[in-house]
Every structure is written in structure tokens, then in C-alpha cells.
């Protein structure tokens, strides 16, 4: 994995610092994980999403190295939350929820969505006489 990161960094004009910044982690922590080969699938998905380095390349050496990454989930959620939840790859969604939970909690649309779910649940209980 270490060698594939080096190739990807060269091809995409990236470095460990830029990728770590995109992930919201310390560069030294990221470099250590690369050396150990201990980057989990959640982070590989975020690297693909945020930096455009293919998860398949990093994990298995399957080309292409560069993928066209779409706008971030945060932007998708702010635009159309329900559409984003239905159309986004579920692995990406889980990675964001697990690894970036604090970021999600800052999104007004995300909080509004859960507020509406809670209200719907309360209304259902009232209607069902619970």
C-alpha cells in the first residue's frame, strides 16, 4: 500500500499533508498508517471521495489511480438531503457517519432531517394512542 500511495501522490500532485488535511487528521498519524499499511476501508473511501485517489488502487493495485470525485457529501446534503441519502453509495455514507460524525452534526439539513423524524415518531404515537 505504501508504494501505491507514493505513485498516487506523484501522479495527482498530492502529499501526505494534503490528504491528512482533507481527512481532518494529523499528517504524522496518516504517514504512520501508510507505513504500517493499516488504513481502514472507511478512510480509503474518504480519500477517494475527497482527494480522487481510487480505493481499488490503494487497496488492490487496480487501475485507474485517479477517480473523478464528486462534490462532498456535505454539499449534497445541504442541496437535497433525501436525494443524497437515496443515491449515495452506502459505504461512503457509513464512512462519513462513523469517521466524521461531528461534521454531520454541524449540518443544518442533517439536524433538521432528524428533528422531522422525531416529530413524525411522536405524531405516530399520538395517533396510535400510545
Secondary structure by P-SEA (a helix, b strand, c coil): caaaaaaaaaaacccaaaaaaaacccaaaaaaaaaaccccaaaaaaaaacccccccccccccccccccccccaaaaaaacaaaaaacccaaaaaaaaaacaaaaaacaaaaaaaaaaaaaaaaaaaaacc
